Amino acid sequence: DTAVSQTPKYLVTQMGNDKSIKCEQNLGHDTMYWYKQDSKKFLKIMFSYNNKELIINETVPNRFSPKSPDKAHLNLHINSLELGDSAVYFCASSPNTDTQYFGPGTRLTVL
Amino acid sequence: AQSVSQHNHHVILSEAASLELGCNYSYGGTVNLFWYVQYPGQHLQLLLKYFSGDPLVKGIKGFEAEFIKSKFSFNLRKPSVQWSDTAEYFCAVIRTDSWGKLQFGAGTQVVVTP
């Protein structure tokens, strides 16, 4: 059973386009997260939602907009993609501040 | 601001050698500590975690870590590595008052040669 899943796994797009990445967890966790892993493998939190409510927003450009339709889903929409947005985006979930479980990642390449 | 430092960026060692990866954090309050591993092309997996109690914690695949509060450290160890331990290792810290804001170190790439 897949615990935290993301789609798509790979995303290649042109600068200026708008794209979305979807995340779903079947662990029954209350909290979900988005992380960005850059080309040097550094991981940084972007957003966190608890029961569909935004609780962490880490100085991310407002071109990035997370949406949580229910507590099992946290999607990430990115407007006007830029070259610097190329990265691997990981979704994660946790039962509040306990261990976070990560999805397989979405490798975004902006050309 | 809190930071997490991993001492080594790259480590190369032979099979059966012992591994120790250093991790220090800068926050003085109560924290939960984690080590995650990322095998090539894969997602992060939890190796072990420390929340409270015995400061020596054992994880999966023969890994262990020791929390030394006075040194703000949480070093990862494995007595004898295998080729399959080749991966990126991340130390991570959550302040217990931070709503799950997991702060990662920069990672250590470990390469185990046969």
Interface residues (C-beta under 8 A of the other chain):
Chain A: T31 Y33 K40 K41 F42 L43 K44 I45 S48 N50 I55 I56 E58 F90 A92 S94 N96 T97 D98 T99 Q100 Y101 F102 G103 P104 G105
Chain B: N32 F34 Y36 Q38 Q42 H43 L44 Q45 L46 K49 E88 F90 I94 T96 S98 W99 G100 K101 L102 Q103 F104 A106 G107 Q109
